[in-house]
Amino acid sequence: MTNKHNDKKYDLEERTAKFGEDIIKFCKKIPRSPINDPLVTQLVKAGTSVGANYCEADDAESKKDFKHKIRYL
């Protein structure tokens, strides 16, 4: 792998982690109510799963496997 590729990989991994953290910070500011609570829960689950899904795809066995896994994110 070239250094340029490693920088991109790290950058995307770092960005998805920051995105998840930012989602959590945002959701903490939303007032709690019976209407908001399920929506906030879903937003946190969806927003934090991005990084986990990327990491799973990044552990692919080959480029073809990576493309297959990343396609469904």
Biopython code that builds the backbone (N, CA, C, O; Angstrom):
import numpy as np
from Bio.PDB.StructureBuilder import StructureBuilder

atoms = [
    (1, "MET", "N", (0.829, -1.188, 0.000)),
    (1, "MET", "CA", (0.000, 0.000, 0.000)),
    (1, "MET", "C", (0.868, 1.244, 0.000)),
    (1, "MET", "O", (1.932, 1.285, 0.617)),
    (2, "THR", "N", (0.395, 2.240, -0.695)),
    (2, "THR", "CA", (1.132, 3.492, -0.695)),
    (2, "THR", "C", (0.739, 4.314, 0.514)),
    (2, "THR", "O", (-0.313, 4.098, 1.116)),
    (3, "ASN", "N", (1.584, 5.247, 0.858)),
    (3, "ASN", "CA", (1.309, 6.112, 2.007)),
    (3, "ASN", "C", (0.054, 6.941, 1.765)),
    (3, "ASN", "O", (-0.713, 7.201, 2.692)),
    (4, "LYS", "N", (-0.154, 7.357, 0.511)),
    (4, "LYS", "CA", (-1.337, 8.142, 0.171)),
    (4, "LYS", "C", (-2.605, 7.348, 0.484)),
    (4, "LYS", "O", (-3.563, 7.901, 1.024)),
    (5, "HIS", "N", (-2.618, 6.061, 0.151)),
    (5, "HIS", "CA", (-3.785, 5.214, 0.444)),
    (5, "HIS", "C", (-4.010, 5.107, 1.949)),
    (5, "HIS", "O", (-5.147, 5.179, 2.413)),
    (6, "ASN", "N", (-2.941, 4.936, 2.704)),
    (6, "ASN", "CA", (-3.067, 4.827, 4.158)),
    (6, "ASN", "C", (-3.632, 6.100, 4.765)),
    (6, "ASN", "O", (-4.424, 6.040, 5.705)),
    (7, "ASP", "N", (-3.234, 7.254, 4.237)),
    (7, "ASP", "CA", (-3.756, 8.526, 4.741)),
    (7, "ASP", "C", (-5.263, 8.611, 4.513)),
    (7, "ASP", "O", (-6.002, 9.052, 5.393)),
    (8, "LYS", "N", (-5.719, 8.190, 3.333)),
    (8, "LYS", "CA", (-7.148, 8.233, 3.030)),
    (8, "LYS", "C", (-7.911, 7.286, 3.942)),
    (8, "LYS", "O", (-8.969, 7.640, 4.461)),
    (9, "LYS", "N", (-7.385, 6.090, 4.139)),
    (9, "LYS", "CA", (-8.047, 5.112, 4.998)),
    (9, "LYS", "C", (-8.182, 5.678, 6.407)),
    (9, "LYS", "O", (-9.260, 5.632, 7.000)),
    (10, "TYR", "N", (-7.107, 6.202, 6.929)),
    (10, "TYR", "CA", (-7.116, 6.755, 8.282)),
    (10, "TYR", "C", (-8.088, 7.916, 8.350)),
    (10, "TYR", "O", (-8.846, 8.041, 9.312)),
    (11, "ASP", "N", (-8.070, 8.766, 7.334)),
    (11, "ASP", "CA", (-8.938, 9.926, 7.327)),
    (11, "ASP", "C", (-10.408, 9.506, 7.375)),
    (11, "ASP", "O", (-11.184, 10.083, 8.136)),
    (12, "LEU", "N", (-10.796, 8.527, 6.589)),
    (12, "LEU", "CA", (-12.191, 8.094, 6.575)),
    (12, "LEU", "C", (-12.565, 7.427, 7.896)),
    (12, "LEU", "O", (-13.667, 7.630, 8.406)),
    (13, "GLU", "N", (-11.679, 6.657, 8.431)),
    (13, "GLU", "CA", (-11.933, 6.013, 9.720)),
    (13, "GLU", "C", (-12.097, 7.072, 10.817)),
    (13, "GLU", "O", (-12.993, 6.986, 11.657)),
    (14, "GLU", "N", (-11.220, 8.057, 10.786)),
    (14, "GLU", "CA", (-11.282, 9.142, 11.767)),
    (14, "GLU", "C", (-12.555, 9.975, 11.580)),
    (14, "GLU", "O", (-13.200, 10.357, 12.557)),
    (15, "ARG", "N", (-12.904, 10.249, 10.345)),
    (15, "ARG", "CA", (-14.096, 11.055, 10.063)),
    (15, "ARG", "C", (-15.375, 10.354, 10.477)),
    (15, "ARG", "O", (-16.292, 10.994, 10.992)),
    (16, "THR", "N", (-15.450, 9.048, 10.261)),
    (16, "THR", "CA", (-16.666, 8.328, 10.664)),
    (16, "THR", "C", (-16.789, 8.268, 12.179)),
    (16, "THR", "O", (-17.896, 8.314, 12.715)),
    (17, "ALA", "N", (-15.657, 8.164, 12.872)),
    (17, "ALA", "CA", (-15.686, 8.175, 14.339)),
    (17, "ALA", "C", (-16.145, 9.541, 14.847)),
    (17, "ALA", "O", (-16.962, 9.626, 15.764)),
    (18, "LYS", "N", (-15.621, 10.598, 14.254)),
    (18, "LYS", "CA", (-16.020, 11.954, 14.664)),
    (18, "LYS", "C", (-17.494, 12.183, 14.363)),
    (18, "LYS", "O", (-18.194, 12.818, 15.152)),
    (19, "PHE", "N", (-17.973, 11.678, 13.236)),
    (19, "PHE", "CA", (-19.385, 11.815, 12.879)),
    (19, "PHE", "C", (-20.267, 11.184, 13.965)),
    (19, "PHE", "O", (-21.250, 11.786, 14.395)),
    (20, "GLY", "N", (-19.919, 9.992, 14.396)),
    (20, "GLY", "CA", (-20.676, 9.320, 15.456)),
    (20, "GLY", "C", (-20.672, 10.118, 16.744)),
    (20, "GLY", "O", (-21.703, 10.254, 17.403)),
    (21, "GLU", "N", (-19.508, 10.646, 17.102)),
    (21, "GLU", "CA", (-19.407, 11.470, 18.313)),
    (21, "GLU", "C", (-20.260, 12.729, 18.193)),
    (21, "GLU", "O", (-20.932, 13.123, 19.146)),
    (22, "ASP", "N", (-20.230, 13.357, 17.026)),
    (22, "ASP", "CA", (-21.026, 14.574, 16.809)),
    (22, "ASP", "C", (-22.524, 14.287, 16.871)),
    (22, "ASP", "O", (-23.296, 15.110, 17.363)),
    (23, "ILE", "N", (-22.933, 13.127, 16.374)),
    (23, "ILE", "CA", (-24.353, 12.734, 16.450)),
    (23, "ILE", "C", (-24.774, 12.622, 17.916)),
    (23, "ILE", "O", (-25.838, 13.106, 18.300)),
    (24, "ILE", "N", (-23.942, 11.988, 18.720)),
    (24, "ILE", "CA", (-24.260, 11.815, 20.146)),
    (24, "ILE", "C", (-24.353, 13.169, 20.842)),
    (24, "ILE", "O", (-25.283, 13.413, 21.610)),
    (25, "LYS", "N", (-23.383, 14.054, 20.572)),
    (25, "LYS", "CA", (-23.418, 15.394, 21.173)),
    (25, "LYS", "C", (-24.694, 16.139, 20.774)),
    (25, "LYS", "O", (-25.332, 16.785, 21.605)),
    (26, "PHE", "N", (-25.052, 16.041, 19.507)),
    (26, "PHE", "CA", (-26.271, 16.701, 19.022)),
    (26, "PHE", "C", (-27.510, 16.142, 19.721)),
    (26, "PHE", "O", (-28.378, 16.899, 20.156)),
    (27, "CYS", "N", (-27.585, 14.834, 19.825)),
    (27, "CYS", "CA", (-28.764, 14.193, 20.413)),
    (27, "CYS", "C", (-28.921, 14.518, 21.897)),
    (27, "CYS", "O", (-30.040, 14.553, 22.408)),
    (28, "LYS", "N", (-27.817, 14.752, 22.582)),
    (28, "LYS", "CA", (-27.896, 15.127, 23.996)),
    (28, "LYS", "C", (-28.573, 16.480, 24.195)),
    (28, "LYS", "O", (-29.089, 16.766, 25.275)),
    (29, "LYS", "N", (-28.572, 17.310, 23.154)),
    (29, "LYS", "CA", (-29.174, 18.644, 23.233)),
    (29, "LYS", "C", (-30.677, 18.632, 22.935)),
    (29, "LYS", "O", (-31.363, 19.619, 23.200)),
    (30, "ILE", "N", (-31.185, 17.545, 22.396)),
    (30, "ILE", "CA", (-32.598, 17.466, 22.025)),
    (30, "ILE", "C", (-33.435, 17.206, 23.278)),
    (30, "ILE", "O", (-33.129, 16.294, 24.046)),
    (31, "PRO", "N", (-34.489, 17.999, 23.490)),
    (31, "PRO", "CA", (-35.338, 17.792, 24.670)),
    (31, "PRO", "C", (-35.978, 16.400, 24.642)),
    (31, "PRO", "O", (-36.397, 15.920, 23.589)),
    (32, "ARG", "N", (-36.048, 15.766, 25.803)),
    (32, "ARG", "CA", (-36.649, 14.432, 25.910)),
    (32, "ARG", "C", (-38.158, 14.554, 25.920)),
    (32, "ARG", "O", (-38.728, 15.421, 26.583)),
    (33, "SER", "N", (-38.788, 13.672, 25.173)),
    (33, "SER", "CA", (-40.250, 13.588, 25.153)),
    (33, "SER", "C", (-40.613, 12.223, 24.577)),
    (33, "SER", "O", (-39.778, 11.564, 23.957)),
    (34, "PRO", "N", (-41.854, 11.802, 24.782)),
    (34, "PRO", "CA", (-42.263, 10.508, 24.222)),
    (34, "PRO", "C", (-42.146, 10.459, 22.690)),
    (34, "PRO", "O", (-41.969, 9.386, 22.115)),
    (35, "ILE", "N", (-42.241, 11.596, 22.050)),
    (35, "ILE", "CA", (-42.112, 11.643, 20.590)),
    (35, "ILE", "C", (-40.635, 11.616, 20.193)),
    (35, "ILE", "O", (-40.250, 10.885, 19.280)),
    (36, "ASN", "N", (-39.821, 12.403, 20.870)),
    (36, "ASN", "CA", (-38.408, 12.520, 20.497)),
    (36, "ASN", "C", (-37.572, 11.299, 20.852)),
    (36, "ASN", "O", (-36.659, 10.945, 20.106)),
    (37, "ASP", "N", (-37.859, 10.657, 21.960)),
    (37, "ASP", "CA", (-36.989, 9.583, 22.442)),
    (37, "ASP", "C", (-36.749, 8.468, 21.415)),
    (37, "ASP", "O", (-35.595, 8.103, 21.195)),
    (38, "PRO", "N", (-37.789, 7.913, 20.777)),
    (38, "PRO", "CA", (-37.511, 6.860, 19.792)),
    (38, "PRO", "C", (-36.740, 7.380, 18.573)),
    (38, "PRO", "O", (-35.929, 6.658, 17.993)),
    (39, "LEU", "N", (-36.995, 8.627, 18.189)),
    (39, "LEU", "CA", (-36.292, 9.206, 17.051)),
    (39, "LEU", "C", (-34.818, 9.431, 17.367)),
    (39, "LEU", "O", (-33.951, 9.186, 16.528)),
    (40, "VAL", "N", (-34.544, 9.893, 18.570)),
    (40, "VAL", "CA", (-33.159, 10.106, 18.995)),
    (40, "VAL", "C", (-32.428, 8.769, 19.075)),
    (40, "VAL", "O", (-31.279, 8.656, 18.649)),
    (41, "THR", "N", (-33.089, 7.774, 19.614)),
    (41, "THR", "CA", (-32.474, 6.438, 19.699)),
    (41, "THR", "C", (-32.100, 5.930, 18.309)),
    (41, "THR", "O", (-30.998, 5.423, 18.101)),
    (42, "GLN", "N", (-33.017, 6.070, 17.368)),
    (42, "GLN", "CA", (-32.752, 5.614, 16.004)),
    (42, "GLN", "C", (-31.624, 6.413, 15.357)),
    (42, "GLN", "O", (-30.782, 5.845, 14.661)),
    (43, "LEU", "N", (-31.604, 7.723, 15.582)),
    (43, "LEU", "CA", (-30.545, 8.556, 15.020)),
    (43, "LEU", "C", (-29.181, 8.161, 15.569)),
    (43, "LEU", "O", (-28.209, 8.090, 14.818)),
    (44, "VAL", "N", (-29.101, 7.908, 16.858)),
    (44, "VAL", "CA", (-27.828, 7.492, 17.462)),
    (44, "VAL", "C", (-27.387, 6.145, 16.884)),
    (44, "VAL", "O", (-26.218, 5.971, 16.543)),
    (45, "LYS", "N", (-28.304, 5.210, 16.774)),
    (45, "LYS", "CA", (-27.945, 3.887, 16.216)),
    (45, "LYS", "C", (-27.455, 4.005, 14.780)),
    (45, "LYS", "O", (-26.437, 3.416, 14.415)),
    (46, "ALA", "N", (-28.183, 4.768, 13.967)),
    (46, "ALA", "CA", (-27.816, 4.911, 12.554)),
    (46, "ALA", "C", (-26.512, 5.699, 12.408)),
    (46, "ALA", "O", (-25.644, 5.327, 11.618)),
    (47, "GLY", "N", (-26.377, 6.777, 13.163)),
    (47, "GLY", "CA", (-25.203, 7.629, 13.037)),
    (47, "GLY", "C", (-23.921, 6.988, 13.515)),
    (47, "GLY", "O", (-22.854, 7.236, 12.953)),
    (48, "THR", "N", (-24.010, 6.173, 14.538)),
    (48, "THR", "CA", (-22.799, 5.525, 15.056)),
    (48, "THR", "C", (-22.470, 4.235, 14.311)),
    (48, "THR", "O", (-21.343, 3.748, 14.398)),
    (49, "SER", "N", (-23.416, 3.684, 13.595)),
    (49, "SER", "CA", (-23.146, 2.441, 12.864)),
    (49, "SER", "C", (-22.304, 2.678, 11.613)),
    (49, "SER", "O", (-21.714, 1.740, 11.078)),
    (50, "VAL", "N", (-22.244, 3.920, 11.144)),
    (50, "VAL", "CA", (-21.469, 4.230, 9.942)),
    (50, "VAL", "C", (-20.014, 3.814, 10.124)),
    (50, "VAL", "O", (-19.439, 3.148, 9.263)),
    (51, "GLY", "N", (-19.426, 4.207, 11.246)),
    (51, "GLY", "CA", (-18.031, 3.858, 11.503)),
    (51, "GLY", "C", (-17.820, 2.366, 11.643)),
    (51, "GLY", "O", (-16.839, 1.821, 11.135)),
    (52, "ALA", "N", (-18.729, 1.707, 12.326)),
    (52, "ALA", "CA", (-18.610, 0.253, 12.499)),
    (52, "ALA", "C", (-18.722, -0.463, 11.156)),
    (52, "ALA", "O", (-17.986, -1.414, 10.890)),
    (53, "ASN", "N", (-19.634, -0.010, 10.323)),
    (53, "ASN", "CA", (-19.794, -0.626, 9.000)),
    (53, "ASN", "C", (-18.567, -0.396, 8.129)),
    (53, "ASN", "O", (-18.144, -1.292, 7.399)),
    (54, "TYR", "N", (-17.998, 0.798, 8.203)),
    (54, "TYR", "CA", (-16.786, 1.068, 7.437)),
    (54, "TYR", "C", (-15.646, 0.164, 7.900)),
    (54, "TYR", "O", (-14.927, -0.404, 7.078)),
    (55, "CYS", "N", (-15.481, 0.032, 9.206)),
    (55, "CYS", "CA", (-14.405, -0.823, 9.733)),
    (55, "CYS", "C", (-14.578, -2.268, 9.283)),
    (55, "CYS", "O", (-13.601, -2.942, 8.957)),
    (56, "GLU", "N", (-15.810, -2.738, 9.267)),
    (56, "GLU", "CA", (-16.060, -4.111, 8.812)),
    (56, "GLU", "C", (-15.697, -4.262, 7.339)),
    (56, "GLU", "O", (-15.075, -5.251, 6.951)),
    (57, "ALA", "N", (-16.080, -3.292, 6.522)),
    (57, "ALA", "CA", (-15.747, -3.351, 5.094)),
    (57, "ALA", "C", (-14.242, -3.249, 4.895)),
    (57, "ALA", "O", (-13.688, -3.902, 4.011)),
    (58, "ASP", "N", (-13.582, -2.440, 5.705)),
    (58, "ASP", "CA", (-12.141, -2.246, 5.579)),
    (58, "ASP", "C", (-11.367, -3.520, 5.917)),
    (58, "ASP", "O", (-10.229, -3.683, 5.478)),
    (59, "ASP", "N", (-11.958, -4.406, 6.676)),
    (59, "ASP", "CA", (-11.317, -5.687, 7.007)),
    (59, "ASP", "C", (-11.546, -6.744, 5.926)),
    (59, "ASP", "O", (-11.315, -7.931, 6.153)),
    (60, "ALA", "N", (-11.991, -6.316, 4.778)),
    (60, "ALA", "CA", (-12.303, -7.245, 3.687)),
    (60, "ALA", "C", (-11.058, -8.019, 3.257)),
    (60, "ALA", "O", (-9.925, -7.568, 3.418)),
    (61, "GLU", "N", (-11.315, -9.186, 2.711)),
    (61, "GLU", "CA", (-10.236, -10.073, 2.269)),
    (61, "GLU", "C", (-9.555, -9.578, 0.989)),
    (61, "GLU", "O", (-8.370, -9.839, 0.779)),
    (62, "SER", "N", (-10.292, -8.871, 0.140)),
    (62, "SER", "CA", (-9.757, -8.420, -1.140)),
    (62, "SER", "C", (-10.444, -7.119, -1.547)),
    (62, "SER", "O", (-11.399, -6.682, -0.905)),
    (63, "LYS", "N", (-9.942, -6.501, -2.632)),
    (63, "LYS", "CA", (-10.584, -5.283, -3.125)),
    (63, "LYS", "C", (-12.014, -5.575, -3.576)),
    (63, "LYS", "O", (-12.921, -4.773, -3.353)),
    (64, "LYS", "N", (-12.202, -6.718, -4.204)),
    (64, "LYS", "CA", (-13.541, -7.099, -4.658)),
    (64, "LYS", "C", (-14.487, -7.266, -3.468)),
    (64, "LYS", "O", (-15.633, -6.819, -3.514)),
    (65, "ASP", "N", (-14.005, -7.908, -2.405)),
    (65, "ASP", "CA", (-14.801, -8.098, -1.194)),
    (65, "ASP", "C", (-15.101, -6.747, -0.542)),
    (65, "ASP", "O", (-16.212, -6.523, -0.062)),
    (66, "PHE", "N", (-14.103, -5.839, -0.522)),
    (66, "PHE", "CA", (-14.315, -4.508, 0.039)),
    (66, "PHE", "C", (-15.410, -3.772, -0.727)),
    (66, "PHE", "O", (-16.308, -3.187, -0.121)),
    (67, "LYS", "N", (-15.338, -3.800, -2.051)),
    (67, "LYS", "CA", (-16.357, -3.119, -2.862)),
    (67, "LYS", "C", (-17.735, -3.708, -2.593)),
    (67, "LYS", "O", (-18.725, -2.979, -2.529)),
    (68, "HIS", "N", (-17.800, -5.019, -2.436)),
    (68, "HIS", "CA", (-19.076, -5.667, -2.152)),
    (68, "HIS", "C", (-19.622, -5.208, -0.801)),
    (68, "HIS", "O", (-20.808, -4.900, -0.685)),
    (69, "LYS", "N", (-18.775, -5.160, 0.211)),
    (69, "LYS", "CA", (-19.227, -4.777, 1.553)),
    (69, "LYS", "C", (-19.571, -3.294, 1.630)),
    (69, "LYS", "O", (-20.567, -2.930, 2.254)),
    (70, "ILE", "N", (-18.779, -2.442, 1.018)),
    (70, "ILE", "CA", (-18.986, -0.999, 1.123)),
    (70, "ILE", "C", (-20.211, -0.564, 0.311)),
    (70, "ILE", "O", (-20.788, 0.492, 0.571)),
    (71, "ARG", "N", (-20.593, -1.355, -0.642)),
    (71, "ARG", "CA", (-21.737, -1.048, -1.508)),
    (71, "ARG", "C", (-23.025, -0.900, -0.716)),
    (71, "ARG", "O", (-23.878, -0.094, -1.086)),
    (72, "TYR", "N", (-23.188, -1.642, 0.343)),
    (72, "TYR", "CA", (-24.439, -1.673, 1.085)),
    (72, "TYR", "C", (-24.439, -0.732, 2.294)),
    (72, "TYR", "O", (-25.376, -0.762, 3.091)),
    (73, "LEU", "N", (-23.420, 0.090, 2.439)),
    (73, "LEU", "CA", (-23.374, 0.998, 3.592)),
    (73, "LEU", "C", (-24.223, 2.212, 3.378)),
    (73, "LEU", "O", (-24.295, 3.076, 4.252)),
]
sb = StructureBuilder()
sb.init_structure("model")
sb.init_model(0)
sb.init_chain("A")
sb.init_seg("    ")
for serial, (resi, resn, name, xyz) in enumerate(atoms, 1):
    if name == "N":
        sb.init_residue(resn, " ", resi, " ")
    sb.init_atom(name, np.array(xyz, "f"), 0.0, 1.0, " ", f" {name:<3s}", serial, name[0])
structure = sb.get_structure()
